[in-house]
Amino acid sequence: MALFSKRNASDARSAAAEAATSAPETEEDTTPAVAESVPHVPISVTTVSSAARTPEAPVSVSAAPAAAPAPAAGEPDTNVDLAQALTALAEGGDERAMLHVLRQSIQGKLLLSTSLDGVSEEDKAAGRVPLGVHRDPEGAVYLLAFTSPRELEKTRTAEGPVSGVAVDAVWALRQAAGEGYAGIVLNPADGKASAVVPKTLIARLFGDGRNNDLAKQALAQPRDADALQRLVAALAAHGGFVAGRAELDDEGNRKTVGIAETRLGDRRLLEVFTSPIEIAALGRGDDAYPVTAAELAAALRSDEGITGIIVNPAAPWLDVDRAQLAPLLDVR
């Protein structure tokens, strides 16, 4: 199936370098081909002020909207990429910097503050604990989230340190967008590098539910021997997005869609993304087109010249050779 025509992302400049991150170089090349009708998912992200309101000391919620799951043993509790994005935003970043905060907020782990006073051992073991929140003057409740134990420690009170529970960032954001919350405050105790993300913006992050959260999490996890396999398995199960630009005919109708590729030496890598915001963060003006695993596999099978894929080139990213994509290529 000829899903799209190919279009390399930029003129010998890295797509990710344009986004102030590390990524491979790309070149300009357009080869027209007839594209099938595919849905277009626009993304418009509103800038959120980086000056988070200073919250009071975290308070216990007598009946949290949901309980935090217990973290698995040995999982990392420091979200370095998000902390760096928050710092860049605090140092005079613009809407583009806020985009990077948003996209980094949906990967890795976050620490949530909690009080264990009066919580039974059974509830502790099950992760059923009250979560720390910030209540604004209007009574809106924001979940508090921290990128590291050091950030959590900044909320220490006269009574002593605040306890924390490590959870998947995606879980925390989905909670903050649910009933009872108005959003989430990231690193609330940091005097500068903090941000408030309202639930309306979180809803845009997750769009219509087609984001590949598992692939995003695979990219955020330690790069061990199984990292590629986890990523490919997530793509084979849930698909993703490609970056494209529509070419119109004289009557304004779309006739082809050129999608972005990255060139690494003699390698041609199809750019694949886990969500529309990953495409928006590159700042190239591309549109986001969702593809199922079967559509992505068909596009790769239709062009033997594509030597692999690169996932989320704005970083953290992974490139995968065609030989390692067998689980995805087998999807029909």
Secondary structure in CASP SS format (residue, H / E / C, confidence):
PFRMAT SS
TARGET T0000
AUTHOR 0000-0000-0000
METHOD secondary structure of the structure
MODEL  1
M C 1.00
A C 1.00
L C 1.00
F C 1.00
S E 1.00
K E 1.00
R E 1.00
N E 1.00
A C 1.00
S C 1.00
D C 1.00
A C 1.00
R C 1.00
S C 1.00
A H 1.00
A H 1.00
A H 1.00
E H 1.00
A C 1.00
A C 1.00
T C 1.00
S C 1.00
A C 1.00
P C 1.00
E C 1.00
T C 1.00
E C 1.00
E C 1.00
D C 1.00
T E 1.00
T E 1.00
P C 1.00
A C 1.00
V C 1.00
A C 1.00
E C 1.00
S C 1.00
V C 1.00
P C 1.00
H C 1.00
V E 1.00
P C 1.00
I C 1.00
S C 1.00
V C 1.00
T C 1.00
T C 1.00
V C 1.00
S C 1.00
S C 1.00
A C 1.00
A C 1.00
R C 1.00
T C 1.00
P C 1.00
E C 1.00
A C 1.00
P C 1.00
V E 1.00
S C 1.00
V C 1.00
S C 1.00
A C 1.00
A C 1.00
P C 1.00
A C 1.00
A C 1.00
A C 1.00
P C 1.00
A C 1.00
P C 1.00
A C 1.00
A C 1.00
G C 1.00
E C 1.00
P C 1.00
D C 1.00
T C 1.00
N C 1.00
V H 1.00
D H 1.00
L H 1.00
A H 1.00
Q H 1.00
A H 1.00
L H 1.00
T H 1.00
A H 1.00
L H 1.00
A H 1.00
E C 1.00
G C 1.00
G C 1.00
D C 1.00
E H 1.00
R H 1.00
A H 1.00
M H 1.00
L H 1.00
H H 1.00
V H 1.00
L H 1.00
R H 1.00
Q H 1.00
S C 1.00
I C 1.00
Q C 1.00
G C 1.00
K E 1.00
L E 1.00
L E 1.00
L E 1.00
S E 1.00
T E 1.00
S C 1.00
L C 1.00
D C 1.00
G C 1.00
V C 1.00
S C 1.00
E H 1.00
E H 1.00
D H 1.00
K H 1.00
A H 1.00
A H 1.00
G C 1.00
R C 1.00
V C 1.00
P C 1.00
L E 1.00
G C 1.00
V E 1.00
H E 1.00
R E 1.00
D C 1.00
P C 1.00
E C 1.00
G C 1.00
A C 1.00
V E 1.00
Y E 1.00
L E 1.00
L E 1.00
A E 1.00
F E 1.00
T C 1.00
S C 1.00
P H 1.00
R H 1.00
E H 1.00
L H 1.00
E H 1.00
K C 1.00
T C 1.00
R C 1.00
T E 1.00
A C 1.00
E C 1.00
G E 1.00
P C 1.00
V C 1.00
S E 1.00
G E 1.00
V E 1.00
A E 1.00
V E 1.00
D E 1.00
A H 1.00
V H 1.00
W H 1.00
A H 1.00
L H 1.00
R H 1.00
Q H 1.00
A H 1.00
A C 1.00
G C 1.00
E C 1.00
G C 1.00
Y C 1.00
A C 1.00
G E 1.00
I E 1.00
V E 1.00
L E 1.00
N C 1.00
P C 1.00
A C 1.00
D C 1.00
G C 1.00
K C 1.00
A C 1.00
S C 1.00
A E 1.00
V E 1.00
V E 1.00
P E 1.00
K H 1.00
T H 1.00
L H 1.00
I H 1.00
A H 1.00
R H 1.00
L H 1.00
F H 1.00
G C 1.00
D C 1.00
G C 1.00
R C 1.00
N C 1.00
N C 1.00
D H 1.00
L H 1.00
A H 1.00
K H 1.00
Q H 1.00
A H 1.00
L H 1.00
A H 1.00
Q C 1.00
P C 1.00
R C 1.00
D C 1.00
A C 1.00
D C 1.00
A H 1.00
L H 1.00
Q H 1.00
R H 1.00
L H 1.00
V H 1.00
A H 1.00
A H 1.00
L H 1.00
A H 1.00
A H 1.00
H H 1.00
G C 1.00
G E 1.00
F E 1.00
V E 1.00
A E 1.00
G E 1.00
R E 1.00
A E 1.00
E E 1.00
L E 1.00
D C 1.00
D C 1.00
E C 1.00
G C 1.00
N C 1.00
R E 1.00
K E 1.00
T E 1.00
V E 1.00
G E 1.00
I E 1.00
A E 1.00
E E 1.00
T E 1.00
R E 1.00
L E 1.00
G C 1.00
D C 1.00
R E 1.00
R E 1.00
L E 1.00
L E 1.00
E E 1.00
V E 1.00
F E 1.00
T C 1.00
S C 1.00
P H 1.00
I H 1.00
E H 1.00
I H 1.00
A H 1.00
A C 1.00
L C 1.00
G C 1.00
R C 1.00
G C 1.00
D C 1.00
D E 1.00
A E 1.00
Y E 1.00
P E 1.00
V E 1.00
T C 1.00
A H 1.00
A H 1.00
E H 1.00
L H 1.00
A H 1.00
A H 1.00
A H 1.00
L H 1.00
R H 1.00
S C 1.00
D C 1.00
E C 1.00
G C 1.00
I C 1.00
T C 1.00
G E 1.00
I E 1.00
I E 1.00
V E 1.00
N C 1.00
P C 1.00
A C 1.00
A C 1.00
P C 1.00
W C 1.00
L E 1.00
D E 1.00
V E 1.00
D E 1.00
R H 1.00
A H 1.00
Q H 1.00
L C 1.00
A H 1.00
P H 1.00
L H 1.00
L H 1.00
D C 1.00
V C 1.00
R C 1.00
END
